[in-house]
Amino acid sequence: MRPPHITDERIEELLGRLDVERKVRLISGADFWHTPAEPVIGLRSVFLSDGPSGVRGEFWDERDPSSCLPSPTALAATWDESTVARAAGILAAEASRKGVHVVLGPTINLHRSPLGGRHFECFSEDPLLTGRMAEAYVTALRKAGTAATPKHYVANDSETERYTVDVRVDERTLREVYLAPFERVVAAGAWLVMSAYNGVNGHTMTEHPLLTDPLRAEWGFDGVVVSDWTAVRSTESAAAGNDLAMPGPSEVWGGPLLEAIRAGRIAEATVDEKVRRIIRLAARVGALDDPTQLDDPTQLDEPAQLDEPPTASDRSRILREVAADSMVLLRDEGPLLPLRRSELGRVAVLGHNASAARSQGGGSSSVVPEYTVSPLEGLRAALEPTTEVVHREGVTVRDGLEPIPTEMLTDPETSERGVRVRFRGARGELLGTEHRGTAQLMWTGPELHGADAVEVIARVHPAVGGEYELGVAGMGQHTLSVDGSVVLERTLEPEGDDPAAGFLAPPYATVPVELEPERPFDVLATHRVSGAPLSAVTLGLLPKRPDEEREFSEAVSVASEADAAVVVVGTTARTESEGFDRDTLALPGRQRELVRAVARVNPRTVVVVNSGAPVELEWHEEVPAVLLSWFPGQEGGNALADVLLGESEPGGRLPTSWPLRQDDVPVLETRPDHGKLAYTEGPHLGYRAWQRAGRQPAYSFGHGLGYTEWEYSALLGPDRIGTGEDALFRVRLRNTGDRHGKEVVQLYLRRTESAVDRPALWLAGFATIEADPGEETSVPVRLEATAFRHWDPAAGGWSFEPGTFTVLAGRSVAELPLRAELTLDA
């Protein structure tokens, strides 16, 4: 078992063995993903890996694929801590398998605007729902001996100018809304927190006083604050509360910091405190030797629970069940769903997102999945051969430059499937070579050390002739040759000013080529890397765009002849990604037109929305059924088939409000004004903003239909509590439908007479339950004392306003049939 705790005395003894040079070296990374080892104290390197939808490990490629979970927004849609913990258990097992000590997630920033680029990577627009989902995630990893890293502290809720933006937010809003999820995960025992790129109220976050108070002084956080990658920008920042600068070695800490300590500008004691925290982290994750001297039975954290790792079939089953439990049935007139197999002689499955498995969003949270199941594959596996499944794309939504399929590639040196990569130095000398099984390549490790250029060589075997676009993607200088002749020379730059966006969603260029069937040709792509620590190259081959009008009309024709039509619409990992915010909530391309055209010819049309964040839904009342599948992870297609056919219930409820039109959204802006982004709405974001504006979204926070009906009959609880006390209520309800079902019971608070500017109502508690047909149940829902408090800037602390609160209970913020009065005593 890994040592769960190290005593303060032992930390001091180890710290005393280190000179100042060693201490300074320990507080920045050894490379892109590892901390330095220090044999003098038995400290091994700690391995950090991106999450939160999977654990990437050392390689961001096909050599070490990862289990791909549903997006965090999908996890939050379950409203169920036990489901989130099951998913996090997959992450813990993956981390153990890959030797990862620290998972860089969950992302617990809020859905302030649906345009936010990393909206899919965050849980919710509500701080309580975000906090409880994050608590379950962090706790599950910690119990397995793996550290989670809640991020990005704090107010990093959009991507535009993310490195420099200064968020202006009042103290009360900061405390009650944006800091609240971090407060909860610290109380739950988080071992790390990641500081953000942005500034808040004039201070960049890696140097912010908030890293000291409330994080350490008030909340008692004893873990490591790790910077977002490259977020530490000055030597003087070492005086603040950031402990570990990543990646490393840091150019602004390192030697300059050592010089500053010797000159007396930075106290060595400040560095000592950072090293203490790093030693404590190493002990917790099992990266400190001599465990017999680390355990202190009087001060044990919860011991690591190192169960047998799940088998491949177990992982698939769990991910399939979690994805189904996250899907939100927005609309079901008739009801049309679930579809009955006996009535399905032919099903039309339509849309680009039907055949392309859009399993995750883009950016640093993405992984290379073990496999993916598209909606089309899932439905075919579930229905054929009894039911004929016919597919047409109808519309094309390209996700950048798609890599050449592996089955079309061979390594010219070995004739294996894949490509040959060569690394060359500045004089053209060969530094190394490797075989790779894909044309989508990325390097973040030692392979690039000393390399001036990377060459990707492949023999391409086209199965079908015709007109294609041959291309290359990646930032920087590229040369592309076909059969020894240069066909493309281009320096590719990112569209925006975010270098990470150019790496994660790289620019690309193509040239037209005419291919003959079964006639192979050789491709050489040369990419200048010039000693960069990371690089990416994709070789792509795109068929000529189809006749879009013919493709569209064929899809509509197929739909008209089917017993049911399933139209899968949505976004892509290039639409929703780290590094930029969206400009529009409109569905890409002609997807909206396709929905309307299919609905006109088939009254049994189901629209599946495959996106991580809201899209416009002006068409939703023109179809009988709308199901939200999110970015569902690698088992998404199988889970979708389970839900559509009634093998599983769509268990999700909206963790964020979904608008009809972009113009309706009350809080939308993500673009700073002269470097500043003002949160002028205060605590009124999400459903609170909709309530304050008197507007109605297409579907409200908490909404979601199942395959049964529920009748709420009573709300029982105290009529009076003391300040600082929790309140336990019970909600009585009955499953009035004809099948077993899940319900998410939600309790909100309202205070109509108040001296404080409060939201119209706010989520105060929730619980998930299941019941059989006809079964009546009583569900306990705890309202924590923190739900009644507010931050008083004048007093510099939390305050409680005595008086009467209204408790509202129901199945969404817009459907609250039960109410009770509760008096808070002084």
N, C-alpha and C positions, 0 to 999 in steps of 0.2 A: 504493500500500500504506500502511496506517496505521502510524505510528511505534510500534514495539513497546517502546521503552525510552527513558528520559530519564536523563541523568547526574545524580549528586548535585550536581555543580557548577552545572549548569544550574538545578536546583531552587532552590538557594541564591540564584542570581542573580535568579530570578523572585520568590522570597519577599522579597528585599530591596527590591523595588519597592512593596511593600504596606505601608500604615499599619495600625495596630491595628484601626481601624474596618472596613477591608476584610477583614482576616483573620477577625474575628469573624463577619462576614456570610457568609463562605464555608463555615463549618462547620455551618450549618443550611440546610435546604431553602429554595428560593425560593418553592415552592408545594407541592402535594401530591406531585408526581412528579419535580420537577426541582431540580437544584442551581443556585445563582446563577452567572451569567456574570461574568467580570471582564476587561473589555477591556484594562485596563492591562497585563496579562500574556498576552493572547491566549487566555484561558481561556473556552471556551464552556460553556453549560449542559450538564450530564450528565443524561440521561434514564433514569430507573429505572422498571421495569415489573414488575408481578407475574408470576410463573410459578407453579408449575413444570410444569404440564400444558399450557401454551401461553403465548404472549407476548401480553399484552392490548394494550399500547400506550396511546395517548392516551384512547381511548374504551372504555367497558365496555358496548358495545351493538352493534346491528346495523350501524352505520355503518362499522365496521372489524373484521370478524370475524377469528377466529384459527384456525389449525390446532390441533385438540384431540387431544393425545396420550393414550395409556393412562395411568392413574394411576401415580404413582411406585412404589406397591406392585406393580403389574403389571409395570413395567419391571424391578424387582428379581427378580420371579418368573422372568425369563429366565435369570438367573445368568450373563449374557453381556455383558461389557463392550462388545463390538463392536456388539451390538444397541442397547444404551443410547446408544452414541456416534452411531449412525444416527438415533435419535430426537432426541438433542440437536442434531444437525445441522439438523433441521427447525426447532428453536427458534432456532438461530443465523441461519438464513435469514429467519425471521419477524422477528427483532430488527432485522436489516439493513433489511428492507423498511419497517418502521415507525419507523426512526430511533432505536431503543432501544439504549442503550449498556450497560445493566446489567439482567440478569434476576435477579429476587429468588427464587432457588432454586438448588440443590435443598434440600429439607427433610431434614436428616439426624439428626433426633431419632429415638429408638428406639421400637419397639412394646413398651413396657413392659407396658401393659394393653390387651387388645382393645377395651375401652370407650373408649379415647382418641378424641376427636372428630376429630383430624387423622391418625388411623392410616393412612388411605388415601393421605395426602400424604407419608408417610415410607416408606423403603425396606423396613426389616426389623427383626426383633427382635435380630439379631446384629450386633455392631459391625464385624466383618470384611466381611461381605457388604454392609452399608451403606456402608462406606468404599470398597470397590472399585467399587461402582456409582456412588457420588458422584464418585470420581476420574475415571471415564470420562466422566461428564456434564460436569464442570467443565473437563476437558481439551479436549473437543470444542468447547465454546463459546470457550474461550481461543484455540484455534488459528484460529478464525474472527474473532478480534478483538473478541469480546463477553465481558463479564465475567459470571461466575456469582456467586451470593451464597449460599454454604452457610449454613444457618440451622437452628435458633435456638440460639445459643451461650449457655447449655448447660442440659441437664436440663429442657427445655420439652417434656415428653412427655405432657402432658394439658392440658385446657382449663379445668377448673373453677377459678375464682378466679385465672385465669392472670395477671392484672395484679399481684396481690399475694402469691400463694402463695410460701412459702419452702420450697424443697426441701431436705430434710436427707439428705445422702448422704455416706458416708465417703470419705476421700481415695483409697483404693485403688480402690474401685468407680468413682469419678469418672474416675480416670486410665485404668483398664483397659477401661471400658465406654463411658461417655458422652462422654468427650473423644476417644476413639480415632478415630472417623470424622473429626473436625475435624483431628486431627493429620495424618491421611493426605491430606486435600484441601489443607491448607496445604503439605505437602511436594510435592504435585502442581502447585502454582503458583496457587492461588486468589488472586484480586485483591481480593475483599471477603469479610467475614464479618459476619453480622447478629447483634447482641446481642439477647437475649430480654427478655420482660416480667418473667419470674419472678425470684425471688431464689434464691440457693444458699447455704446455711449462714450466713444472716444478712445477706448483701449482695445488693441488687438488681443484676441482671446488667449494666445500663448503667454501674454504678459499681464493678464487681467487680474485685478484684486479679487474677482469672484472665484479664482482658483484657491484662494485662501479662505475667504468667507463669502458664502456659507459652506463651501465644499468641505473644508477641513475643520474650521473652528466650530461651526454650528452643527454640521452633520456628522463630524467625527470620521471622515473618510481617511483610511490609513493605507490606501493603495497607491498605485502609480498613475500619474497623469502623463499620458503619452501624447505627443503632438500629432496632428494630422501631418501627412507626409510633406515635408519642406515648410511647414507652418512656422517653425522657429527661425526668425530672421535677424536677430541681433544678439550680440554677446551679452548685452545688458539684461536680456530677457532671463538669463540664468538666475537673476535675483528674485524672480517671481515663482509661481507655484508649479510650473511645468517641470516634470522630473526627467523625461526621456525625449530627446530630439531624434526623430526618425525622418528619413533614413539616415544612414551615417557612412563614414564618420562625418560629423557636422563641421562645416566650414566656419561657422560663426561661434560655436562653442569650441571644442578641441583646443588647438594652440592658442587662439585669441582669448579663450576663457582662462587658460592657464596663466597667460600673461596678465590678465585682469586681476586674478587672485593674487599674484605676486606683487602687483602694483597697489593692492589694497582697495581696488574699486569693487570687487566682489568678495564677500566673506567666504572662506573655506567652509565654515559651518553651514552655509546655505547648500553647498554641494554635498556635504555630509548627509544632510537630511534627504536629499534625492537618492543617494546611494543606499541609505537605510531602507527606503521604500522598495528599491530594486532588489535588494537582498531578500526582503520579505516576500516579494512576488515570486522570486526564484524558488524559495522554500515551498510556497503554496502550490506551484505547478510542477514540482519535482525536478528542478534544475539546479539544486544545491546538493553537493555530496555530503557524506557522513551523516545520514539521517538519524543515527542513534543519538546524536547530540542535539537534534532539533526538536524532538517531541517534548512537549510540556503537558502532561495529562491534566494540569489544572487550567489550561488555557486553550483547549482544543476548539478549532472551528469544526463544523460538521464534516465528518470524515468522507473521503472520496469513495463513491460507490462504483467500483469498477466491475460492472456486470459483464457477462459475455456479450461481445458486440453482435448486433443484429446481422443475420445472414442477408444475402442479396435479395432473396424472396421476401424476407421480413421488411427490408428497407422499401422495396417496391410496394408492399401491402400498406405500410404505414403512410408513405407519401401519397398513395392513391386515396386512402381514407381521409387524410388531412386536406387534400385538394377538394374532395367532394364536400367536406364539412365547411369549407370556406366559400363555396359558390353561393351567390345570392340570387334568389328568384325574385326579380323586380316586379314582374307582371305575369299573370296566368289567367287569362279570360277563358271561361268555358267550364272547368279548366281544360286546357289542352294537354298540360303535362301532369303526370308522366305519360309518355307515348306508350301505346299498347302494341306489343310485338305482333299480336294477331291481326292488327289493322295495317301493318306495314309490308306491303308487297314491294314497294320501291320508295327509297328515301333519297332525296337530292341534298347533297352536302356541298355548299357553295361558299366561295370566298377564298382569297389568297391565304388568310389566316387559318383556313380549314386544313390545307395541305402542308403548310409551314408551321412547325411547332414553335410558337412564340411563348417560350416557357419562362422567360425572365427579362428584366430590364437591362439596360446597358450600364457600363461603368465598372468601377472597382468591385462592386458587389457580385458581378457575374462570374460564372464558372463554366468550365467545359463539362457538360453533363456526361454521365455514364452512357446514357441513351436518352432519347426523347420520344414521346408518343404524341403524334398530332391528333387533332379532333377527327380527321378523316380515318386515320389508322385505328383509333379507338372505336369508332362506330362500325367500321368494317369488321373488326375482330369480334364485336358484340353481336352483329346482325347477320353477317354472311355465314352460310350460303342461303339461309331461309329468306332473307330480304336482300333485294338488289340495292346496292349503294352506288349512286352515280355522282361523280364530282365534276364541277366546272369552277374555274376561278372567278369568272365573271369580270373581275377587276384585278389589276396588278398593283401591288404595293411592295416596292423593292426596298430592301433593308441594306442599303449600301452595296458594296461589291461582294456578292456571294462567292465563297471559295469554290474552285474546281472540285467536283466530287472525287473522292479518293479512288473510286472504282475506275476513273478515267486516267489515273496517274500511275507511272512507274518510275522508280529510281533508276536513272541510266546506268549506274555502276553495278547495281545488284539485281535489277529487274523486280524488286519487291514493290508492292503497292506503296505509293507515297512519293516523296521527293528527296533529293540530296541537298544538304546545306554545307557550304564552305565558308570559313571565316578567314579573312585575309588581313594582313598588316598593312602599314602605310606604304611599303615598297612592293606590295603585291604578293608577299610571301604567304604561304599557306600556314595558318595557325592551328587549324583543326577542322574536322568534318563530322557530320552526323547524318543519320537517316531519320526522316520524320514521316509520320503517317498521314499528314494533312497538308493542304496548301494554305491554311490559315495559321500563321506562325507568330509567336511572341516570345521575347526573351527578357527576363528580369533578373537573371542570375549571372554566374561567372562566365558563361559562354562568350559574352561580349568583351570581356576584359582584354584590352590591347588591340581589339579589332578596329580596323578602319572601314572595312566593307564586309557585307554579307552577300553571298551569292546563293540563290535558290535555283536549282536545276531540276527539270522534270521532263519526262516524255509523256505527251498528252495523246490519248487514244479516243478520238471522238466516235461515238456509236452512231450518231446521226449527223449527216452533213447539213450545210446551209450557212446562213449568215449569222455571225456571232460578234460579240464584243469581248476582246481579250484585254485584260487589264491588270493593274497592280494598285494596291492600297498601302498607305503608310506615310508618315511624315518624313520629309526630307527629299534627298536627291535619289532618283530611280532611273535605271535604264532597263528596257525590256527588249530582248532579242528573240526572234523566231528562226530556227534553223540557221543560226549564225548571222542573221541580218538584224540590225537595230530597227525596231519599229516604233519605239517610244522612248523619249528622254524628257523627263519632267521633274521639277522640284515641287513637291506637294506641300502646301501649307494648310493649317486648319482654318475653317471659316471664321471662327471667333478668335478671342484673345486668350482663351484658356488652353494652355499646352496639354493638359491632361485630356481635354476633350478631343484634341487631335490624335492622341494616342489611343483613347478608348473607342472613339468613333472616327476612324482615320479617313482623311480625304483620299480620293482615288481618281485614276485616269484610265481611259480605255481607248482602244483602236479597233476599227472594224476588221474582221478577218473572214475569209470564205473557207470553210472546212469541207473536206471530202470524207465520207463515211469510211471507217476502218483504215484511214491513212494517218498514222501517227506523225507528230511533229515535236521538235525539241524546243523548250522554252528556257531561257536564262534571264532571271531577274537579278540585277545588281543594285544593292541599296547601300548608300554611304551612311555609316553610323558614327564615324569619327570619335570613337571612344565613349559613346553615350552609355549610361548604365542600363538602359532599357530600349527596346526597339520592337517594331511589329511590321510584318510584311504579309500581305495576302495576294496570292495569285488567283485571279477570277476569270470566269468564262460565262458570259451571259448570252443566252439566245436572243435573237432579235425580238424586240417587243411584238407581241401578237397583234393581230387586227383587233383592237380593243372593242370596236362596235360589234364585230362578229362574236367575240368572246362573251360580251355582255348579253347579247340576244340569245346565244346558246344556253347561257345559265338560266335565263328567264324561261326559255322553252322547256328545259329539263325540269324546272320547278313546277311548271304547269301540268306536267304529266306524272308527278310524284304524289304519293299518299301523304307525305309530309316533307317540308323543306326546312333544312337547318342552315341558316346563313351565319357564318362566323366572320365577324368584323372586329377591327381593333387597331392597335398601334404595333410598334416594333421596338426592339432594343435600341434602334437608332432614333426613334421618336422620343422615347422616354429614357433619359440617360444622365449620368453625372456629367457636369461640365457646362451645361446650358439649361435654361428654362424653355418651356414650350411657348410658342407665340399664339397658338390657337388650340381650342378644345375640339375643333372639328375633326371628324374621322379623315384620315389621309385618303386621297384619291376619290374615286366615285363610289365608295362603299355605301354612303347614305342613299344614293340613287339606286343601287342594287337592292337594298332592303325594301325600298318603296315599290320597285318594279316587281319583285318576287311576291310581296304581300298582295299586290293587285291580282295575281294569277293563282295564288294558293292560299286559301283561308286557314290552312294548318301550317303556318310559318312560325318557326322559333328562331329568334335572333340571339346568338351567343356573343357577348361583348368580351373580347380577349384583350384586356388592357390592364395596366397597373394603376391607372389614375382615371378620373372622370373624363368622359367625352360627351359631346352634345348629343341629346336624345330627342330632337324635335319630332322624330318619326315614331316614338315609342307607342303611341296610341293607335297606330296604323297596323300593328301586328298583335296577335293574341298573346304571345309569350316572349319575355325578355329575360335571359339568364346571364348573370355576370360571372365569368370564370376567372377573372384577374389574369396575372401571369402565373399559371398554375403549377410550375415545376415540371420535372421530367415525366411524371405520370398523368399529366393533365388530360390527355386524350382519353385514357381509360376511365379516369374519374368523371369526365364529361359524359361518356356513354352511360356510366352507372347512374348518374343523376337524370339524364334525359329519359332513360328507360325505367326509372323507379327502383333500381337496385339499391340506391342510396338516396337519402333526402338531401336537398340543397340546404345545408345547415347554417349558411352565412347570414349575417345582418350587416348593414352598411356601417363601416367605421368612419365614414366621411359622407358629407352631403353630395348628391349628384344633381347638377343643374340641368335644366332643359336647354338653355342657351348660355353661352359665355357671358353675354351682356347682363345676365341676371345675377351673376355672382357678386355678392356685396364686398368681399375682400379678394382682390385679384392681383394687385400690382406686385411684381417681383423685380422691377427695374429701379435701381437707385437713381436719385436725383443729385448730381454733383457728388457722387460717392456715398451718399447717405440714403438709407431706406428706412422711412419712418413707419412704425407700427401704430399709426394714428387711431386704429380701431380699438386699441387697448385690449382688454380681455375678451372682447366680442368678436371672436373668429369662429369659423365653421358654423354649426347650427345656431350658435349664439348670435352670430352676425345676421343670419337669415331671419331669426326671430326679431331682432332689433330693427331690421329694415322693413319688417312686415311683408317679406316676400316668401314665396313658396317654391322650393326646388322641385325638380321632377320627382325625386325620391329622397326622403328625409333621412337624416342620421338615425341609425338603428333599424331602418326598414328592412324587411325580408320576409317573403312568404315561404311556407313549407308545403308539404303534401297532406296536411291535415289542418283542422281548425281548432281555435282555442277560445274559451270563454272565461274572462276574468270576473270573479265574483266578490272578492273581499280583500281589503288591505288592512292588516292588523298589526298594531305596534303601540309603543308608548305614546302618551300624549304630552309627556314632559320629560326632559333630560337636563342634567347639569352641564355646565361648561366643561368641555374637554372629554365628555363621555361619548361612546359610540351609541348608536340606536339600532336595535335589531327589529326589523319588520318581517312579517310573513305575508306572502301573496298567495291567495287561494285561486286556483284556476283548474279548468277541466279540458281535456282533449275531447272535443265534440266530433271529431272526424272519424274516418273508418280505417285509419292505419296508425301505427306507432309513429311518434314524431318528437322533434326537438323544439324547444322554445327558449328564447332569451328574454328573461324578465328584467325590465329596466326601471330604475327608480330615479326620479329627478327632484330637485328642490327648487322652490320659488319663494321669493320674499318680496311681496308687493309694497309693503311699507318699510322703507329702509333709508337710513342716512348715508348708506354706501351705494356707489354706482355699481349695481350688480347686473349680471346677465338676466335676461327674462326668465331663464331657467337653466339649470346645469346638472349634468349627470353626477349622481351621488352614490350609486351602487347598482350592481347587476349580478345575475346568476343564471346559469344554463340548467335546464332540466329536460328530462325525457319522460314520456308517459304513453301508455297503451290506449287504444280507442276506448272512450267512455270513462277513463280513469280521472279521478279528481286528485289533485295533489296540493300540498302547501309548501311553498318555496321560501326558505329563509334568505333574506337579503340584508346585509349589514351596511349601515351608513356610518362610515368612520367619522370620528370627531373632526378630522381635517376638512370634511365636506362643508362644515358650518363656519369655518374661520375665514378671515380676510386679512390681508397685509395692511398694516397701518404705517405709512411712511413717516408720519410725524413722530410716532412712538418708536419707530425702527424695529418693529416686531409684529408678531401675529396677535390678532384681536378677535374677540367673539362679540357679536351684537345680540344681546338678549332680545327675546320677543318670539313672535310666531312665524314659523316656516310652514309652507304647504309642501307635503310629500305627494308626488304624482307617480303612478305606477301604470305600466303598460308595455307595449311591444315595440314602440319607437317614440322618438321625440314628438311625432305628430299624432300618435294614437295612445293616449293616456287616460283610460276610462275610470281609474280609481284614484281617490285622493283622501288625504287625512291631514289633520292639523297637528303640528308638533311645536311645543313651546320650549325654547332654550332659556333656562334660568340664568340669572346673573351669577 
